[in-house]
Amino acid sequence: MMRSRLAVLLAALTSTPALSAQGPITSLDSARHVLDRLAYGPTPGMVDRVAREGVMRWVDAQLGVDAVDDPNLRATLSHFDILSTPTSELVRRFLDAQRERRQRQAAGDTMMGPRPGQPPPGDAELRRLGGQLPQLVLVRAVQSDRQLAEVLADFWFNHFNIFIGKNLDRVLLPEYVEQVIRRHALGRFEDLLIATARSPAMMVYLDNTQSVKPGASPPLPNRGPFAIGRLGSRALDSMRLEAQQRRPTGLNENYARELLELHTLGVNGGYTQKDVTEVARILTGWSVALRGPVAARLARRTVEEGSFIFNAWAHDDGAKTVLGTPFPAGQGEEEGIRLLRMLAAHPSTIHFVSTKLCAKFVNDTPPDGCIDDAVRTWRRSDGNIREVLRAIIRSQDFWAGVNRGVKVKTPLEFVASAVRAIGARPDSSFRLALAVAQLGQPLYQHVAPNGYGEQEEDWVNSGALLNRMNLALALASGRAPGVRGTLDAVIPLSSDHPTLVESVNRIVLAGRMSEHTRKVILTEIGDLQDPVLARAMAVGLAIGAPEFQRQ
Amino acid sequence: MSLSRRVFLRRGALGLVSYGLDPLFLDRAVYALSAQRRAEPVNKRTLVCLFQRGAVDGLSMIVPHGDAAYYRERPRIAIPRNVVMDLDGHFGLHPELAPLKPFWDNGSLTAVHAVGSPDSTRSHFDAQDYMETGSPGVKSTPDGWANRYCQHATEHAQTPFRAVAFGPQLPRILAGSAPALAIDDLRTFGVRARTSTGSDRLTRAFESLYESGGPATGLLATSAEESFEAVRMLKAANPAALSVTNGAAYPRGRLGQSLQQIAQLIKSNLGVEIAFADVGGWDTHVNQGNAEGQLALRLRELGQALAAFATDLGERMSEVCVLTMSEFGRTIRENGSSGTDHGHATAMLGLGGTVQGKRVLG
């Protein structure tokens, strides 16, 4: 039953002449296209397999997964102990290292301390754990069967970007990635939005922890009978003084602004500076539970270190108006939820996010038809991301010849697709992530909240192209840092060069090699007697070639 | 991209202008003809733009120590009068910018204060976009002002190094139809193999892959073409081998390295007319600090890097101008977190022989 419906759909897609400037799309072309856009490129033989089993069947299976995480990867990911380290423990290590450093500085240690963005010295364990995060991205991108889910997770992380180098975000990010982004990447946009707003990582990154009703201050801690005796009154005073100097004393609009500008309405979404301020007022008190050494001994509540907390004392309880909608006084934490729901359903948000999705999956300049399809489905499905994706994939624009093979791969996409194309895999070190960084996209290190861009102008410049060529050569000769796997398992050696090059075309380029590229490669390997060298050269040139830069 | 016929007739390099030819090819042909004169500087002047991303607090760079309001509005983060390096009795340098004082004294440093965009957006990205595209309030401008300059001012030898940005990505300010190069590190720029013959061979192979008529089109094609031309020229001139002169001491880190390499490019006569580098970390919403602290550390790096650059270039600074810029400034009044929020105007520094120094303008 399923099969015949899919067959009809595929027939419909392939038989409509308007879809392709070059004529009706073949099932191989469709397979290549979905593996380019909805996955990190094909692995050897995957294009044939998907074409044979049915392109839309593959798409539906990808859309139908119950969660982003691929259970088949569980064993591989068991090395990554960042995934099983509780946030509270990470936070404690971080604060300990920070306190240690301050004590050293206070004691006259004149070392300048780390530059912003660099890890604090002296906690090698934290650094080891932190280095696992970008590598996780690569392992999943290359090896997960749930490819579309991984592509979406990357998209949403950039949309709700957080810079790992900001303060506590170094240790708050793992939970953000797993429990906020990956958990909600395929669900409802509203749920994802609310989850980001209630994440400690976001509250720290955009300074909402520093936003309080002007003049508000935390209630005095209830000093237990032993507290002062243990700490000594002088130590208590100096710590209290230091805390006072750092304590926030008013509104901080940073999160409110980016929430409207980047996460929901978009910069042209019709909000004013006044709206930004009102949103900031609504979100006062949305913060993170953190206890320094004094508070830890004096606190009465048990709250997990580094978890979200609503500080009622910091909240501005007055009446507000946002985008013309009144928010009556005295609604506490609940008015923030109400605000987020309103923003998630706002027409500007629907249009803005749909446009971004179409730019990611269809064309750098997203066609109106695609955007309209996405918006309509968003409304109908109440912001169900799966359904919106489905509508985009089924739109005519997605399959149109002018939109196929025209996007330039981002560094992450290039590296992941190159490793997949030669049937290799990343090892558990940090080194492949470093290669992505050297192409201009250090993962989790985009400082500004707008995240990494999708357009070719963001990635195509002379320096970066040369580095892609270098990485291509390294991969092909088995010298790429952080990669395991040999070409032996994938491309048979041959001293007949035309045969060799055709193998490379079929297996590594999925049949995309142009006559021009074929000629150049044959010329270059012409005088190479050593078949291993010839193969490495052919593969290196193929991955560095123009065809492989596009998807 | 259109070139005026006047340019060609004046150069006398080509008798006929055929509008069907790729302009990039033509320009390169013209340059190649005058290559034998490469021993002399090919361009007259160089502008080095240094973008401080994040909206730098100009009031902390050029401190209005003569203004009582400054101290009133910033009880926790004002720079104390006794550590400010006075410039003209009213303004002074942040102590960490002390390395720049000698340049003020010799007339090659100027500051322009309270300068900002006519558009009042307080969004970093928008404001950076407006400043880099040179069109405040308009988001649809596709190219940067530095690139547009290169498009229109064609009485300059077109070399791949005419417009260079240091960093992994080409910034907006140099985006556009005129060729511009993004270099992460001069020493590693190019296709790399174990031997230099290997590198040459592979470079040629990739160049063939990306040549016109093949599968490379659009931005991929033009970008590749520029890369290979640049690689050729770097090989010939070898700027990375040039040592630092006059005892200049660049601070360690990306900013120091970028400026040092810009200096090397200038000294190599490769035709750099516009160079760009950026440095982040200026968005001091929280705990800005005063004479010490977050912002002070950043200013220390900046001061050392600029001073080293000017020292390194020595006499050549007479034809160089370094201009710092930032997308907007910060509030005069400090905020609730011992920092400052987004304000309107900030300070720009002009450093070099082309600058009429020893003034704080604006």
Boltz contact constraints between the chains, C-beta under 6 A:
constraints:
  - contact:
      token1: [A, 116]
      token2: [B, 281]
      max_distance: 6.0
  - contact:
      token1: [A, 207]
      token2: [B, 285]
      max_distance: 6.0
  - contact:
      token1: [A, 210]
      token2: [B, 286]
      max_distance: 6.0
  - contact:
      token1: [A, 210]
      token2: [B, 337]
      max_distance: 6.0
  - contact:
      token1: [A, 248]
      token2: [B, 336]
      max_distance: 6.0
  - contact:
      token1: [A, 248]
      token2: [B, 337]
      max_distance: 6.0
  - contact:
      token1: [A, 249]
      token2: [B, 336]
      max_distance: 6.0
  - contact:
      token1: [A, 250]
      token2: [B, 336]
      max_distance: 6.0
  - contact:
      token1: [A, 261]
      token2: [B, 123]
      max_distance: 6.0
  - contact:
      token1: [A, 440]
      token2: [B, 168]
      max_distance: 6.0
  - contact:
      token1: [A, 440]
      token2: [B, 169]
      max_distance: 6.0
  - contact:
      token1: [A, 447]
      token2: [B, 280]
      max_distance: 6.0
  - contact:
      token1: [A, 450]
      token2: [B, 125]
      max_distance: 6.0
  - contact:
      token1: [A, 456]
      token2: [B, 219]
      max_distance: 6.0
  - contact:
      token1: [A, 457]
      token2: [B, 175]
      max_distance: 6.0
  - contact:
      token1: [A, 460]
      token2: [B, 219]
      max_distance: 6.0
  - contact:
      token1: [A, 460]
      token2: [B, 223]
      max_distance: 6.0
  - contact:
      token1: [A, 461]
      token2: [B, 170]
      max_distance: 6.0
  - contact:
      token1: [A, 461]
      token2: [B, 182]
      max_distance: 6.0
  - contact:
      token1: [A, 461]
      token2: [B, 223]
      max_distance: 6.0
  - contact:
      token1: [A, 462]
      token2: [B, 181]
      max_distance: 6.0
  - contact:
      token1: [A, 462]
      token2: [B, 223]
      max_distance: 6.0
  - contact:
      token1: [A, 462]
      token2: [B, 226]
      max_distance: 6.0
  - contact:
      token1: [A, 462]
      token2: [B, 227]
      max_distance: 6.0
  - contact:
      token1: [A, 463]
      token2: [B, 182]
      max_distance: 6.0
  - contact:
      token1: [A, 463]
      token2: [B, 183]
      max_distance: 6.0
  - contact:
      token1: [A, 463]
      token2: [B, 184]
      max_distance: 6.0
  - contact:
      token1: [A, 465]
      token2: [B, 223]
      max_distance: 6.0
  - contact:
      token1: [A, 465]
      token2: [B, 224]
      max_distance: 6.0
  - contact:
      token1: [A, 465]
      token2: [B, 227]
      max_distance: 6.0
  - contact:
      token1: [A, 466]
      token2: [B, 227]
      max_distance: 6.0
  - contact:
      token1: [A, 469]
      token2: [B, 191]
      max_distance: 6.0
  - contact:
      token1: [A, 469]
      token2: [B, 206]
      max_distance: 6.0
  - contact:
      token1: [A, 470]
      token2: [B, 192]
      max_distance: 6.0
  - contact:
      token1: [A, 514]
      token2: [B, 215]
      max_distance: 6.0
  - contact:
      token1: [A, 516]
      token2: [B, 214]
      max_distance: 6.0
  - contact:
      token1: [A, 516]
      token2: [B, 215]
      max_distance: 6.0
  - contact:
      token1: [A, 517]
      token2: [B, 209]
      max_distance: 6.0
  - contact:
      token1: [A, 520]
      token2: [B, 208]
      max_distance: 6.0
  - contact:
      token1: [A, 520]
      token2: [B, 209]
      max_distance: 6.0
  - contact:
      token1: [A, 524]
      token2: [B, 205]
      max_distance: 6.0
  - contact:
      token1: [A, 541]
      token2: [B, 205]
      max_distance: 6.0
  - contact:
      token1: [A, 544]
      token2: [B, 206]
      max_distance: 6.0
  - contact:
      token1: [A, 545]
      token2: [B, 209]
      max_distance: 6.0
  - contact:
      token1: [A, 546]
      token2: [B, 210]
      max_distance: 6.0
  - contact:
      token1: [A, 546]
      token2: [B, 215]
      max_distance: 6.0
  - contact:
      token1: [A, 546]
      token2: [B, 216]
      max_distance: 6.0
  - contact:
      token1: [A, 546]
      token2: [B, 220]
      max_distance: 6.0
  - contact:
      token1: [A, 547]
      token2: [B, 215]
      max_distance: 6.0
